Amino acid sequence: MKAHDIMKRHVYKVKESDTVRAVIERFIDYRISGLPVVSESNEIVGYISDGDIMRYIGRKQDRVIGTFYYVTMLTYPQEMEERVKQILDLNVLAIAKRKVITASWDEDVDRIAATLGKKQIKKLPIERGGVLVGIISRGDVIRHVFRSAT
């Protein structure tokens, strides 16, 4: 079985010129937690997830004491509200990951399953000729692999 056999062809995505506001609107409207970021020619240039947004709005303070290093989380309501307002108008690429793990449209599903597991990612954009053509989630792999096993 190949990626093109199980991938979702309709992919929710954002353009590289979009703001984080557009990302959050899609997250809410489509009940999703991550989106590929594409160029005008539909090439994958980044990936943004709810985790990227959480890392931006969460405040941390790093401390080093002797040879020990630890992070303390400090959140002040006014500062959190201000960070939330600021993030909405940011360009998506300001916080999106630019090094995106992808798979080819003719990749074997067992290799896709291995990539999803090893890299601990939820979704894998599928490309053909450098262009986004689909997406596969962990759930997609599980549904298709175990459906054929029963």
Secondary structure by P-SEA (a helix, b strand, c coil): cccccccccccccccccccaaaaaaaaaaccccbbbbbcccccccccccaaaaaaaabbbbbbbcccbbbbbbbbbaaaaaaaaaaaaacccccccccbbbbbcccccaaaaaaaaaaacccbbbbbccccccccccaaaaaaaaaaaac
